[in-house]
Amino acid sequence: MNDPVLFVPPVINVIVTGLFAGVILRQYITRRRIYQLYWSIALSMAFLATLAYIGMIAVQPTSGAGVLLFRLYYILGGALMPAWLGLGSIALVSSPRVTRISASVLSVLSVLAAVLILLAEINMTKLSQIAGTPGTNTIQPGAWLAMTIILNTLGVIAVVGIALYSGWQLMHRQASMGGMRTSNVLWANIFILVGAILNATAGTLARFLGVQNTFWLIMAIGWIVLFVGVLLANRRTSPTKASEAPKEVAQLIKR
C-alpha cells in the first residue's frame, strides 16, 4: 500500500498546483484583482486536495484519519475547485455586483456540497484500493453527487461562456476589456478551458472507461496548460494601447 512509486504522480501535482497557487496569490496581494483571488482559491483547493490524497495514502486510506482526508480530497478537488475556477473567469469580465452575487451563491452551494460529502457513505473496499487511482466510485451515490454535478457544470459553463464572450468581443474589434487586450482575455480563457477539459478528461476516463493509471499525469498537464491561461489573463494592456481604449478604461489602467 505504501509503495513509494504510488506517491510520485500526486507529488508532482502538489508541486505544480502549489507553485501556481503561490504565484497567483502573490499577484493578487500586489495587484488586488478579484479574479486573481478566486483563481488562487481554486488552485489552493487543488493543492490541498492532492496533499490530502498523499496524506491519506501515508496513514492508510481506511483508517479514521485516512477516511477524513479522503473526504477532504473529494470535497476540494472533485466538488468545489471547478466551480471556483469558473468564478474567477466570471470576475475577469463581469461587474463587481455580478461577481459578488455569483460568489455568494457559490459559497452557499459549496458549504452544502461539503456537508453532503462529509455525510455520504463510503465503500471501504474501494477505498482500501485507492492508491494510485483517483478514487472513482468510492463514495456511494446520493445527494452529494447531484450537487457535485451542479457545481462542476456551473464551472464549465462559466469558463466556456467567458471564452465565447471574449471571442465575440474580439470579432467585434473591441480592443480592450477591463484594462486588458481582448486577445489576451480570449487566449487566456482558451488555455483555461483546455486545462479544465484535460482535468475533466482525467476523471471521465477513470469513471467511464476504467483508465485510472493516467489520471495524475493528465491532471498535471491540465494544470500546466491552465496556469498558462491564468498568466495570460494577468498581462495588462500596454500604455500605447491604453490610449486607444475608451477614456474610462484608460483611467482604470492608470490606477
C-alpha positions in Angstrom: 0.0 0.0 0.0 2.9 2.4 0.8 4.9 1.7 -2.4 6.9 5.0 -2.9 6.1 4.9 -6.6 2.5 5.5 -5.9 3.4 8.9 -4.4 5.3 10.2 -7.4 2.4 11.4 -9.7 0.4 13.0 -6.8 3.6 14.7 -5.5 4.2 16.2 -9.0 0.7 17.6 -8.9 1.2 19.0 -5.4 4.4 20.8 -6.6 2.6 22.1 -9.8 -0.6 23.3 -8.1 1.3 24.7 -5.0 3.6 26.7 -7.2 0.8 28.0 -9.3 -1.4 28.9 -6.4 1.6 30.8 -4.8 2.3 32.8 -7.9 -1.4 33.9 -8.4 -1.9 34.7 -4.7 1.2 36.9 -4.7 -0.1 38.7 -7.8 -3.4 39.2 -6.0 -1.7 40.6 -3.0 0.2 43.0 -5.2 -2.5 44.0 -7.7 -5.7 43.3 -5.8 -7.6 41.9 -8.9 -10.6 40.0 -7.6 -10.3 37.3 -10.3 -6.8 36.6 -9.1 -8.2 35.9 -5.7 -10.8 33.4 -6.9 -8.3 31.6 -9.2 -5.8 31.4 -6.3 -8.6 29.9 -4.2 -9.3 27.3 -6.9 -5.6 26.5 -7.3 -5.2 26.3 -3.5 -8.1 23.8 -3.4 -6.4 21.6 -5.9 -3.1 21.9 -3.9 -4.8 21.0 -0.6 -6.9 18.2 -2.2 -3.8 16.5 -3.7 -1.9 17.0 -0.4 -4.8 15.3 1.4 -4.7 12.4 -1.1 -1.0 11.9 -0.3 -1.7 12.1 3.4 -4.5 9.6 3.1 -2.2 7.0 1.4 0.5 7.6 4.0 -1.8 7.0 7.0 -3.7 4.1 5.3 -6.9 5.1 3.5 -9.3 3.1 5.7 -8.1 4.5 9.0 -10.0 7.2 10.7 -7.6 9.9 9.5 -7.5 8.3 6.1 -11.3 8.5 5.6 -11.3 12.1 6.7 -8.5 13.0 4.3 -10.3 11.2 1.5 -13.4 13.3 2.1 -11.4 16.5 2.1 -9.7 15.4 -1.1 -13.1 14.8 -2.7 -14.7 18.0 -1.4 -11.9 20.3 -2.6 -10.7 18.6 -5.7 -13.9 16.8 -7.0 -16.7 19.1 -6.0 -15.6 22.7 -5.4 -12.4 23.5 -7.4 -14.0 23.6 -10.9 -16.8 26.0 -9.8 -14.4 28.4 -8.1 -12.2 28.3 -11.2 -15.3 29.3 -13.2 -16.0 32.1 -10.7 -12.5 33.6 -11.5 -13.5 33.6 -15.2 -16.7 35.4 -14.3 -14.9 38.0 -12.2 -12.4 38.6 -15.1 -15.0 40.3 -17.3 -18.1 40.9 -15.1 -19.1 43.9 -13.0 -18.4 43.9 -9.2 -22.1 43.4 -8.5 -22.4 40.3 -10.7 -19.2 38.9 -9.2 -20.4 39.4 -5.6 -23.8 37.7 -6.3 -22.1 34.8 -8.0 -19.6 34.4 -5.2 -22.4 34.5 -2.6 -24.4 31.8 -4.4 -21.3 29.7 -4.9 -20.3 30.0 -1.2 -23.7 28.6 -0.1 -23.6 25.8 -2.7 -20.0 24.9 -1.6 -21.0 24.6 2.0 -23.9 22.4 1.1 -21.8 20.2 -1.1 -19.1 19.8 1.6 -21.7 18.8 4.2 -23.3 16.2 1.9 -19.9 14.6 1.1 -19.0 14.6 4.8 -22.2 12.6 5.5 -22.1 10.3 2.4 -21.5 6.6 2.8 -18.1 5.3 1.6 -17.3 2.0 0.1 -14.4 0.9 2.3 -13.4 -1.9 0.0 -12.8 0.5 -2.9 -11.2 3.0 -0.5 -8.7 0.4 0.5 -7.6 0.1 -3.1 -7.4 3.8 -3.9 -3.6 4.1 -4.0 -2.6 5.3 -7.5 -6.1 5.9 -8.6 -8.5 8.9 -8.3 -10.9 7.0 -6.1 -13.7 6.8 -8.7 -17.0 5.3 -7.3 -15.6 5.2 -3.8 -18.5 7.3 -2.4 -21.9 5.7 -2.6 -24.3 7.7 -5.0 -26.5 10.2 -3.2 -27.4 13.9 -2.9 -23.8 14.8 -2.9 -23.4 13.5 -6.5 -26.2 15.8 -7.8 -24.6 18.8 -6.0 -21.2 17.9 -7.4 -22.6 17.7 -10.9 -24.3 21.1 -10.5 -21.1 22.8 -9.3 -18.9 21.2 -12.0 -21.5 22.1 -14.6 -21.6 25.7 -13.4 -17.9 25.9 -13.5 -17.7 24.6 -17.1 -20.5 26.9 -18.2 -18.6 29.9 -16.8 -15.3 29.0 -18.3 -16.8 28.2 -21.7 -19.2 31.1 -21.7 -16.5 33.7 -20.9 -14.2 32.2 -23.6 -17.0 32.6 -26.1 -17.9 36.1 -24.9 -14.3 37.3 -25.2 -14.1 35.7 -28.7 -17.3 37.6 -29.6 -15.8 40.8 -28.3 -12.6 40.2 -30.3 -14.6 39.6 -33.5 -16.4 42.9 -33.0 -13.0 44.6 -32.6 -13.3 45.8 -29.1 -9.7 46.4 -28.3 -9.8 46.3 -24.5 -11.8 44.6 -21.8 -11.3 45.7 -18.2 -7.8 47.1 -19.0 -6.6 44.0 -20.9 -6.4 43.4 -24.6 -9.4 41.4 -25.7 -7.0 39.0 -27.5 -5.3 38.3 -24.1 -8.7 37.6 -22.5 -9.6 35.3 -25.3 -6.4 33.3 -25.3 -6.4 33.2 -21.5 -9.8 31.6 -21.4 -9.0 29.2 -24.2 -6.0 27.9 -22.2 -8.1 27.8 -19.1 -10.8 25.9 -21.0 -8.3 23.4 -22.4 -6.7 22.9 -19.0 -10.2 22.4 -17.4 -11.1 19.9 -20.2 -7.9 17.9 -19.6 -8.7 17.7 -15.9 -12.2 16.7 -16.6 -11.0 14.1 -19.1 -8.8 12.5 -16.5 -11.8 11.9 -14.3 -14.0 10.8 -17.2 -11.5 8.2 -18.4 -11.3 6.8 -14.9 -15.1 6.8 -14.2 -16.4 5.5 -17.6 -13.5 3.7 -19.2 -11.7 2.4 -16.2 -8.4 4.1 -17.3 -7.1 5.2 -13.9 -3.3 4.9 -14.2 -3.0 8.1 -16.3 -5.2 10.2 -14.1 -2.5 12.1 -12.2 -0.3 12.6 -15.3 -3.2 14.1 -17.3 -4.1 16.3 -14.3 -0.5 17.7 -14.1 -0.6 18.5 -17.9 -4.0 20.1 -17.4 -2.8 22.3 -14.6 0.2 23.5 -16.6 -2.0 24.5 -19.5 -4.5 26.2 -17.2 -1.8 28.1 -15.5 -0.6 29.5 -18.8 -4.1 30.8 -19.3 -4.1 32.4 -15.9 -0.7 34.1 -16.7 -2.1 35.4 -20.0 -5.1 36.9 -18.2 -2.7 38.9 -15.9 -0.9 40.6 -18.9 -2.1 44.2 -18.8 -2.7 46.4 -21.8 0.5 48.3 -22.8 0.5 52.2 -22.3 0.4 52.7 -26.1 -2.7 50.6 -26.4 -4.3 52.2 -23.4 -4.5 55.5 -25.3 -6.6 53.7 -27.9 -9.1 52.4 -25.3 -12.1 54.3 -24.1 -11.3 57.1 -21.6 -12.8 55.2 -18.6 -10.8 52.1 -19.4 -7.6 54.1 -19.7 -8.2 55.6 -16.3 -8.7 52.1 -14.9 -5.3 51.0 -16.3 -3.5 54.0 -14.7 -4.7 53.1 -11.2 
